[in-house]
């Protein structure tokens, strides 16, 4: 159901807890026939999740984009993504759910912009690469079930290792995360800042000031590292949030323009049409007809 406040948010770490729960973490095996019905409707997760698609295939909708995921594959989902599983899905998976506080910072020092892994939602893998990932999940599952001494730090360390290992799987979009250098650190810092401030800080100069670099240097570094300019990334975030509000909320176009720091609704209309090819009103009508 749409509402004026929130897109539905589900905390997967509370769905499959052991008798001795582990705060901020869970791991579970899913089969599509027993899948949680609420997850077949658009929603967000409270934390991060990694899905290992072991067999079968599913249709997954992520922020209004359709993906057909065929096993073996990995899926990385961050808290901001609005997504849903198609009702016709026929698959088996292992899903690891955790919050940022559980993972802490160990992986952040080893994998530049580890959170960027969760912006590239679907990662195709080979059978051998999946076997390597399952080595990590087997250790995690064993520790999770037996509730032994040092359970939490062991699981955390293995989860960190799993994320680091997955960052080595060849991918054009994630190759930069394997490098610990000034450029990679700048990408990570810009991503973290833009995730928080894209609504109210819409110019590259705003981020350059916060990062103590010139706008030109920030632009050149981001573009040469990930192939898109900082301004493109900021605008993409604003457009995506506008789409979410248009679909889920009962906000007027003027209210959305204000929330996203546009001068007025006329400018917002032009901006939205430039980036999507549709006016906000037409997008809202089309997307609601598609998903309702």
ChimeraX attribute file (.defattr): number of C-alpha atoms within 10 A of each C-alpha:
attribute: neighborCount
match mode: 1-to-1
recipient: residues
	/A:1	9
	/A:2	12
	/A:3	13
	/A:4	10
	/A:5	11
	/A:6	12
	/A:7	19
	/A:8	18
	/A:9	15
	/A:10	16
	/A:11	18
	/A:12	23
	/A:13	24
	/A:14	16
	/A:15	13
	/A:16	14
	/A:17	17
	/A:18	14
	/A:19	8
	/A:20	10
	/A:21	15
	/A:22	17
	/A:23	14
	/A:24	19
	/A:25	27
	/A:26	24
	/A:27	24
	/A:28	16
	/A:29	14
	/A:30	17
	/A:31	16
	/A:32	18
	/A:33	13
	/A:34	7
	/A:35	16
	/A:36	13
	/A:37	11
	/A:38	12
	/A:39	17
	/A:40	17
	/A:41	19
	/A:42	21
	/A:43	22
	/A:44	23
	/A:45	24
	/A:46	20
	/A:47	22
	/A:48	25
	/A:49	23
	/A:50	21
	/A:51	22
	/A:52	24
	/A:53	24
	/A:54	22
	/A:55	15
	/A:56	16
	/A:57	20
	/A:58	21
	/A:59	17
	/A:60	20
	/A:61	18
	/A:62	18
	/A:63	17
	/A:64	19
	/A:65	8
	/A:66	14
	/A:67	15
	/A:68	12
	/A:69	20
	/A:70	18
	/A:71	20
	/A:72	21
	/A:73	21
	/A:74	23
	/A:75	19
	/A:76	20
	/A:77	24
	/A:78	21
	/A:79	18
	/A:80	18
	/A:81	21
	/A:82	21
	/A:83	21
	/A:84	20
	/A:85	23
	/A:86	17
	/A:87	16
	/A:88	12
	/A:89	19
	/A:90	15
	/A:91	19
	/A:92	21
	/A:93	22
	/A:94	18
	/A:95	20
	/A:96	22
	/A:97	24
	/A:98	25
	/A:99	21
	/A:100	14
	/A:101	11
	/A:102	16
	/A:103	19
	/A:104	11
	/A:105	12
	/A:106	12
	/A:107	20
	/A:108	15
	/A:109	11
	/A:110	17
	/A:111	26
	/A:112	26
	/A:113	26
	/A:114	21
	/A:115	21
	/A:116	20
	/A:117	24
	/A:118	19
	/A:119	16
	/A:120	15
	/A:121	17
	/A:122	19
	/A:123	17
	/A:124	18
	/A:125	20
	/A:126	12
	/A:127	13
	/A:128	10
	/A:129	15
	/A:130	19
	/A:131	14
	/A:132	14
	/A:133	19
	/A:134	16
	/A:135	12
	/A:136	18
	/A:137	21
	/A:138	11
	/A:139	14
	/A:140	22
	/A:141	16
	/A:142	13
	/A:143	17
	/A:144	22
	/A:145	15
	/A:146	11
	/A:147	15
	/A:148	11
	/A:149	9
	/A:150	9
	/A:151	16
	/A:152	17
	/A:153	12
	/A:154	16
	/A:155	22
	/A:156	19
	/A:157	14
	/A:158	16
	/A:159	20
	/A:160	22
	/A:161	18
	/A:162	18
	/A:163	19
	/A:164	20
	/A:165	16
	/A:166	19
	/A:167	20
	/A:168	13
	/A:169	16
	/A:170	12
	/A:171	12
	/A:172	8
	/A:173	14
	/A:174	20
	/A:175	14
	/A:176	19
	/A:177	25
	/A:178	18
	/A:179	14
	/A:180	14
	/A:181	11
	/A:182	10
	/A:183	18
	/A:184	21
	/A:185	17
	/A:186	19
	/A:187	23
	/A:188	21
	/A:189	17
	/A:190	21
	/A:191	20
	/A:192	14
	/A:193	15
	/A:194	21
	/A:195	14
	/A:196	10
	/A:197	14
	/A:198	21
	/A:199	18
	/A:200	15
	/A:201	16
	/A:202	20
	/A:203	14
	/A:204	21
	/A:205	18
	/A:206	14
	/A:207	22
	/A:208	17
	/A:209	11
	/A:210	11
	/A:211	15
	/A:212	9
	/A:213	13
	/A:214	13
	/A:215	18
	/A:216	11
	/A:217	11
	/A:218	22
	/A:219	17
	/A:220	15
	/A:221	20
	/A:222	22
	/A:223	16
	/A:224	11
	/A:225	17
	/A:226	17
	/A:227	11
	/A:228	14
	/A:229	17
	/A:230	26
	/A:231	16
	/A:232	12
	/A:233	18
	/A:234	20
	/A:235	18
	/A:236	14
	/A:237	17
	/A:238	21
	/A:239	19
	/A:240	16
	/A:241	20
	/A:242	20
	/A:243	21
	/A:244	17
	/A:245	24
	/A:246	21
	/A:247	21
	/A:248	20
	/A:249	17
	/A:250	14
	/A:251	15
	/A:252	14
	/A:253	19
	/A:254	15
	/A:255	15
	/A:256	22
	/A:257	19
	/A:258	16
	/A:259	15
	/A:260	18
	/A:261	16
	/A:262	19
	/A:263	11
	/A:264	14
	/A:265	16
	/A:266	13
	/A:267	12
	/A:268	23
	/A:269	18
	/A:270	14
	/A:271	19
	/A:272	21
	/A:273	16
	/A:274	11
	/A:275	12
	/A:276	12
	/A:277	12
	/A:278	16
	/A:279	16
	/A:280	22
	/A:281	12
	/A:282	11
	/A:283	18
	/A:284	18
	/A:285	12
	/A:286	13
	/A:287	14
	/A:288	12
	/A:289	9
	/A:290	9
	/A:291	10
	/A:292	7
